[in-house]
Amino acid sequence: MYSHILSIVLFTPLAGAILLLFVPKENKDAIRWIANIFAFGGFLISLPLVPWFWNLRFEPGFKFVEGSANNWIPSIGAGYVLGIDGISFLLIMLTTLLGWISILSSWTAIENRVKEYYVWFLVLQTGMLGVFMALDFFLFFVFWEAMLVPMYLLIGIWGGPRKLYAAIKFFLYTLAGSVLMLLGILFLYFHHHGATGVYTFSIPELYKTAPQIYYDYGASAATLLFLSFFFAFAIKVPMFPFHTWLPDAHVEAPTAGSVILAGVLLKMGTYGFIRFSLPFFPDVLMHTRVRFWVMALSVIAILYGALVSLMQKDMKKLVAYSSVSHLGFCTLGIFALSPLGLSGSVLQQINHGVSTGALFLIVGILYERRHTREIAEYGGISSVMPVYATITMIMFLSSMGLPLLNGFVGEFSILQGTFMEKEIAGHPGWFWAAWAVPGVILAAAYLLWLYQRVFFGTVTNPKNEKLHDLTPREIATFAPLLIMAFWIGLYPKPFFQILEQPVNQLVQNIRPDYGKPAGTMNASVQPRTAAPARQDLAKTGGIPSLLRGKN
């Protein structure tokens, strides 16, 4: 089992979906039980990864690798190869947890076409896990596209009044980015053959030859290739100005669809930046103009998303725009290209999945009871739903980055990692951090103002007087999210240790002169015909020094 744990985790939801095909659609209770058992089973099966990975956390390279290059379709060089590092490990655990919570939250919310709903949700779960596990580009692209169809159907069939518009918009945006990425993958594929004489989609092998494109074809060609991946991932995040599909998709999607969309699907964009854009195009990213634009777009997303959230009258749309703002912090940390910024970014991705997933559950619970998300329809809810109001306050504070809760750790690490950089795209690091900080203040403004309007005061709407508090099942959906919020907020050290090795290795590959005295080497002009010199980032302010107390 140890050697095939990733395949078992990957295909457990798919096995549940196949089993559901043989259950009569009239037997809705059996369908719900089977779907929930397989979703929860998928989470339980992934738990052994935690101690196993913990023992290997400081070892270099990918862990639990299974399969080999070119073993699936040898004629084109495609292989069934799975493997994870600290970054993908955390995202996989987030996916199995939120997948179970999402399916559990759907118990009473979905009454029509129940069988199809759970089948597609379990298929979506497999597609998302495959994206984070694949070490072959052909396999990665199959999973990337495979999860697109279930999400389209979940929005288009079980969504709100404008569900078809939102579903088609989501599909077309994502597909446009996927086409560009496919062209980029094929270019890397043929370039690798030209350099080595071997046709392969193996991601570790492409890592060796992709950076050389900058010198073989010139900066312009490498920049165009970088943009083919950038647009695909920027749409998925989504970064400003590619975000316009997100509010529609969130508002029209069923509650569980919004939870999994915000919690996991958006992370595929940030994961793509870290897994592919950074190691494939280090010289392009270190170019002043390119880095300026990606940093500027991140800051704009932070401020724009927060300001638009302040103006919303619909609770779900407010949370949707808050995702644009929070994910702007994630991309800011990524493109700061420092160990602390990258680690903070990955941790903030986990935090966003926990906090924003909970916020969509919170909105969905009120919507199930009242069938409206208009803020003006509520007021004084805390007096009739005290448990619900308490959990909501905790998750609001988590989302706005209150110390001792998870959001603070991620945002602080990103801002510190950015601030500590002497120069980013012609400006000191503090310049970018200073522009991002107002996003934290605005987050507190729109969340506290929302809480005040919905929960404080007296009940003025008679329809709210008879609302019942959370059921045990609903409390069960929040319990793991509350545990994660306090765990990361109070003791984030294990998460940073898990991220230490892959993040430091990534920074060393992109910036081989990181932490060295000025003038010893410039990564943007040194040919990458050989592996760059390595050094211990613990001596230069990297993650190890923060965790292990080295000088």
Disulfide bonds with the S-S distance in Angstrom:
none
